[in-house]
Every structure is written in C-alpha cells, then in structure tokens.
Amino acid sequence: MAATAKEVARQIIEHLPDQATWNDIMYELYVKQKMEEGLADIEAGHTIPHEELKTEILGWEMM
C-alpha cells in the first residue's frame, strides 16, 4: 500500500536532525514533492528526449 503524503512527511521529518530549522523541513518536503511530480511525469510519458532538449537549449544560446 502506498504511503500517504502525511506519512511520507512524517518519515522525512523523523530523519532530519533535531537541530533542523523550519527552512530545513520545508526544503526537504519541497524536494520530495518535486521528485514525486517528476517521477509521475516520467510514468505518464510527459518527457522530452535528451537530444531534443539539447537542440532546443543550444538554439537559445544563439539568440
């Protein structure tokens, strides 16, 4: 069974040192959220092939 967001947040917080600040906690939760979103995009096929992205970025440099 998949863990809920609340359970994952609890696990992340438990692994942080006791001296963690609010900013440390928020950063870790933000990074986890963005990683999950990225993995979901990969699974859904919402990605750009490396070569296509490379060509697009190199085109920006010429502007």
C-alpha positions, 0 to 999 in steps of 0.5 A, a space after each residue: 500500500 502506498 504511503 500517504 503524503 502525511 506519512 511520507 512527511 512524517 518519515 522525512 521529518 523523523 530523519 532530519 536532525 533535531 537541530 533542523 530549522 523550519 527552512 530545513 523541513 520545508 526544503 526537504 518536503 519541497 524536494 520530495 514533492 518535486 521528485 514525486 511530480 517528476 517521477 509521475 511525469 516520467 510514468 505518464 510519458 510527459 518527457 522530452 528526449 535528451 537530444 531534443 532538449 539539447 537542440 532546443 537549449 543550444 538554439 537559445 544560446 544563439 539568440 
